[in-house]
C-alpha cells in the first residue's frame, strides 16, 4: 500500500515538474515575442520619422530615384535621338513635381490642356488681321516638323518668350511626333498644312484637299495623344488662291468653310523657300515684303534644309521687338 502511494506521489511529482517546465518555456517565449514586437515598433517609428524628414526637406528617397531612372531610361531608349532633349525636360518636370514645385507643375499642366476652340467668326477675324492697324506680328512656319531645324527654332522662340504658329505636314508629324508635342507644350499653335505637300495628289479635286486636311488632323491627334484636338485652321500648300489649281482651290475653300475650317495665307515672307539662301537675304526680303504694314503674318519654313531661317530668326524677332510689335499666334482667335 505504501509502495503504491510512493509510486503515485512520484508520478504526481513528475507531472508537477513537467507542468512547471511548460510554464517556464511559455513564459520565455512570450517574453521573446514581446521584445520582438517592441523592437519592430521602434524600427518602424525610426524609418517613418526619417521618411517624413526627407519629404519635408524636399529630397527624393533613393528607391523613388531608382524607379524614376528606370522608367526614364526605358523611355529614352525608345525615342529618336533628336527627341532626347525633350524627354529630359519632361523628366526634370517629374522630379520637380515630386519635390513639391506645385506652382510650376500646375502652370505646365494648364498649358498642356489648352485646346483650340471653334469660332464661327474665325474666317472673318483672320481676314481682319490683314487690315488691322494694330502693330502685331504672327510668326508662322510651314512644312515641319523636322529633325534638326524645328528644335533650333523652338529654342530661339523659347529664349525670346515668343509664341508662333506651326502649319505642320501630317507625314512629317508621323516622323517626329515628339517634336510636335514640344511645339504644343510650349504654347505654340498647331495648324494644318495637309498631309503630303504633293500638289498633284492634293489638288485632284476639292475632296482630295479635304482628305489631306483630315489625314493631317489624324496625325496631329495621334502625336499629341489628344483625340479631341482640332486645329480649325488650314494653309493651302502654295497659297489658297491662284496658279493652275485655282478652280480646285476655290471649291475647296467653300468646302472647308462649310465644315467650320478657316484658312489663311500671309502678307510678309522671308523667301526661305524661294531661293533666299542667306540670313541677310531673308531679312531683306522680310523688310521689303512687310513695307508699311502694321499687322503682319510672316511666312517662314522649318523644313530640314532651312538653316538660313534659324540664322535669321533672332534678328527678325529683335526687329519686331524694337518696332514695338506684339507677337501673337492663332490662339488669339480659336480660344
C-alpha positions in Angstrom: 0.0 0.0 0.0 2.8 2.3 0.9 4.6 1.4 -2.2 1.6 2.2 -4.3 1.3 5.6 -2.6 5.0 6.4 -3.2 4.6 5.4 -6.8 1.6 7.7 -7.1 3.5 10.5 -5.4 6.4 10.0 -7.8 4.1 10.2 -10.8 2.3 13.2 -9.3 5.6 15.0 -8.7 6.7 14.2 -12.3 3.5 15.7 -13.6 4.1 18.8 -11.5 7.6 19.1 -12.8 6.6 18.7 -16.4 3.8 21.3 -15.9 6.3 23.7 -14.4 8.7 23.3 -17.3 6.0 24.0 -19.9 5.0 27.2 -18.0 8.6 28.3 -17.9 9.1 27.7 -21.6 5.8 29.5 -22.5 6.8 32.5 -20.3 10.2 32.7 -22.0 8.6 32.6 -25.5 6.1 35.2 -24.5 9.0 37.5 -23.3 10.9 37.0 -26.6 7.8 37.7 -28.7 7.2 40.9 -26.7 10.7 42.0 -27.2 10.5 41.4 -30.9 7.3 43.5 -31.1 8.8 46.3 -29.1 11.9 46.3 -31.3 9.9 46.3 -34.5 7.8 49.2 -33.4 11.0 51.1 -32.6 12.5 50.4 -36.0 9.2 51.3 -37.9 8.9 54.6 -35.9 12.5 55.4 -36.8 12.0 54.7 -40.5 8.8 56.7 -40.6 10.4 59.7 -39.0 13.3 59.6 -41.5 10.9 59.4 -44.4 8.9 62.4 -43.0 12.2 64.4 -42.7 13.2 63.6 -46.3 9.8 64.7 -47.6 9.8 67.9 -45.5 13.3 68.7 -46.8 12.3 68.2 -50.4 14.5 65.3 -51.0 13.7 62.3 -53.2 14.1 58.9 -51.5 16.6 56.6 -53.1 14.0 54.0 -54.1 12.0 56.7 -55.9 15.1 57.9 -57.7 15.8 54.4 -58.8 12.2 53.9 -60.1 12.3 57.2 -61.9 15.6 56.4 -63.5 14.4 53.0 -64.7 11.3 54.5 -66.3 13.2 57.4 -67.8 15.9 55.2 -69.3 13.3 53.0 -70.8 11.5 55.9 -72.4 14.8 57.5 -73.7 15.8 54.2 -75.3 12.6 54.2 -77.3 12.9 57.8 -78.7 14.8 59.1 -81.7 18.0 61.0 -80.9 16.5 64.4 -81.8 13.8 63.9 -79.1 16.1 63.1 -76.2 16.3 66.6 -75.0 12.5 67.0 -75.0 12.2 63.8 -72.9 14.9 65.1 -70.5 12.8 68.2 -69.9 9.8 66.1 -69.1 11.8 64.0 -66.6 13.0 67.2 -64.9 9.4 68.3 -64.5 8.5 65.0 -63.0 11.2 65.4 -60.3 10.1 68.9 -59.6 6.6 67.8 -59.1 7.7 65.2 -56.6 9.8 67.8 -54.8 6.8 70.0 -54.3 7.2 72.7 -57.0 3.5 72.8 -57.3 3.2 76.2 -58.9 5.4 75.4 -61.9 3.8 72.0 -62.5 0.3 73.5 -62.2 1.2 76.1 -64.9 2.7 73.3 -67.1 -0.4 71.2 -66.7 -2.7 74.1 -67.7 -0.6 74.7 -70.8 -0.8 71.0 -71.8 -4.6 71.1 -71.7 -5.0 74.2 -73.9 -7.2 73.2 -76.9 -8.3 75.4 -79.8 -12.0 76.3 -79.6 -14.3 76.5 -82.6 -15.1 80.1 -83.5 -17.9 80.8 -86.1 -16.3 84.2 -86.6 -12.9 82.7 -87.3 -12.9 83.3 -91.1 -13.8 87.0 -90.6 -11.4 87.6 -87.8 -8.5 86.0 -89.7 -9.2 88.2 -92.7 -9.4 91.3 -90.4 -5.8 90.6 -89.3 -4.5 91.9 -92.7 -6.4 95.2 -92.4 -5.7 95.9 -88.7 -3.8 99.0 -87.7 -2.5 97.3 -84.5 1.2 96.6 -84.5 1.1 92.8 -84.3 3.0 90.0 -85.9 2.1 86.4 -86.4 5.3 84.3 -86.9 4.3 81.2 -88.9 6.3 78.2 -90.0 5.3 75.7 -92.8 6.4 72.2 -93.8 7.6 70.8 -90.4 8.3 69.4 -88.1 11.9 68.5 -89.0 14.7 66.6 -87.2 17.2 69.5 -86.8 15.7 72.8 -87.8 12.4 72.8 -85.8 14.2 72.1 -82.4 16.5 75.0 -83.1 13.6 77.3 -84.0 11.8 76.2 -80.8 14.9 77.1 -78.7 15.1 80.6 -80.2 11.4 81.2 -79.6 11.7 80.0 -76.1 14.7 82.2 -75.4 12.8 85.2 -76.6 9.4 84.2 -75.0 7.6 84.3 -78.3 4.7 82.1 -79.4 4.4 81.1 -83.0 2.1 79.1 -85.3 3.3 75.9 -87.0 1.5 74.8 -90.1 2.5 71.1 -90.0 2.5 68.3 -92.6 1.0 65.1 -91.4 3.7 63.0 -93.0 6.3 65.0 -91.0 4.3 64.7 -87.8 4.3 60.9 -88.2 8.1 61.0 -88.3 8.7 63.4 -85.4 5.7 63.2 -83.0 7.8 64.3 -80.0 8.8 67.5 -81.7 5.2 68.3 -82.4 4.4 67.6 -78.7 7.1 70.1 -77.8 5.6 72.7 -80.1 2.3 72.2 -78.4 3.6 72.0 -74.8 5.5 75.3 -75.2 2.3 77.1 -76.2 2.6 77.3 -80.0 -0.4 76.9 -82.2 -0.5 73.7 -84.2 -2.3 74.4 -87.5 -2.8 72.2 -90.6 -0.9 72.2 -93.9 -2.2 69.0 -95.3 -0.5 65.6 -95.2 1.8 65.2 -98.2 2.5 68.6 -99.8 2.3 66.9 -103.2 0.3 69.2 -105.4 -0.7 66.6 -107.9 -2.1 64.5 -105.1 -3.7 67.3 -103.1 -5.4 69.3 -105.9 -7.1 66.5 -107.9 -10.4 67.9 -106.6 -12.0 69.6 -103.7 -12.5 66.3 -101.9 -8.8 65.3 -102.1 -7.9 68.7 -100.5 -10.3 67.9 -97.6 -8.9 64.4 -97.4 -5.4 65.9 -97.0 -6.7 68.1 -94.2 -8.3 65.2 -92.4 -5.2 63.0 -92.7 -3.1 65.7 -91.2 -5.6 66.1 -88.4 -5.4 62.4 -87.5 -1.6 62.7 -87.4 -1.8 65.6 -85.0 -4.3 63.9 -82.7 -2.2 60.8 -82.6 1.1 62.6 -81.9 -0.4 64.7 -79.1 -2.4 61.8 -77.7 -5.4 64.1 -77.8 -8.2 62.8 -80.0 -10.2 65.9 -79.1 -7.7 68.2 -80.7 -8.9 70.2 -83.7 -6.8 72.8 -85.4 -9.7 74.6 -87.2 -7.1 76.3 -89.4 -5.6 75.3 -92.8 -3.0 76.7 -95.0 -3.1 75.6 -98.6 0.2 74.4 -100.0 1.2 77.2 -102.4 -1.4 79.5 -101.0 -5.2 79.5 -101.1 -5.5 81.3 -104.4 -4.1 81.5 -107.9 -2.0 79.1 -110.0 -3.0 76.2 -112.2 -5.2 74.8 -109.4 -7.3 77.9 -108.7 -10.6 76.2 -109.7 -10.0 73.3 -107.3 -8.8 75.7 -104.6 -12.0 77.8 -104.9 -14.2 74.7 -104.5 -12.0 73.5 -101.6 -12.2 76.9 -99.8 -16.0 76.7 -99.9 -16.0 73.1 -98.7 -13.6 73.8 -95.8 -15.8 76.8 -94.7 -18.9 74.5 -94.7 -17.1 72.2 -92.3 -16.0 75.1 -90.0 -12.4 75.2 -91.1 -10.7 78.6 -91.6 -7.7 79.2 -93.9 -5.0 81.8 -94.1 -2.1 82.9 -96.2 0.5 85.6 -95.4 1.3 89.2 -96.2 5.0 89.1 -95.5 7.7 86.4 -96.1 11.5 85.8 -95.9 11.7 83.9 -99.2 13.4 81.0 -97.5 11.5 78.6 -99.8 12.2 80.6 -102.9 15.9 80.8 -103.3 16.9 83.1 -100.5 19.8 81.1 -99.1 21.4 83.5 -96.6 20.4 85.1 -93.4 20.8 88.7 -94.8 18.8 87.8 -97.9 16.0 86.5 -95.8 15.9 89.6 -93.6 16.0 91.9 -96.6 13.1 90.0 -98.2 11.1 90.3 -95.0 11.7 94.0 -94.8 10.7 94.6 -98.4 7.6 92.4 -98.3 6.5 94.0 -95.0 6.6 97.5 -96.3 4.5 99.8 -94.1 2.1 97.2 -92.9 1.3 97.3 -89.1 -0.3 93.9 -89.0 1.9 91.1 -90.2 1.5 87.4 -90.9 5.1 86.3 -91.7 5.7 83.2 -93.7 8.8 81.1 -92.9 9.6 77.4 -93.1 11.1 74.8 -90.7 12.0 72.1 -93.1 15.3 70.5 -92.6 17.1 72.4 -95.3 16.2 75.9 -93.9 19.3 76.7 -91.8 19.1 80.3 -93.1 15.8 80.6 -91.2 17.4 79.6 -88.0 20.2 82.1 -88.6 17.8 85.0 -89.4 15.1 84.3 -86.8 16.8 86.0 -83.8 17.3 89.2 -85.8 13.8 89.1 -87.1 12.4 88.8 -83.6 14.6 91.6 -82.4 13.5 93.8 -85.3 9.8 93.5 -84.3 10.5 94.0 -80.7 12.4 97.2 -81.4 9.5 98.4 -83.6 7.0 97.8 -80.8 5.1 94.9 -82.2 3.1 92.4 -80.2 3.8 88.7 -81.0 0.6 86.6 -81.5 -0.4 83.2 -82.6 -3.8 81.8 -83.7 -4.9 81.0 -80.1 -5.9 84.7 -80.3 -8.8 83.6 -82.5 -9.5 79.9 -81.5 -9.7 80.2 -77.7 
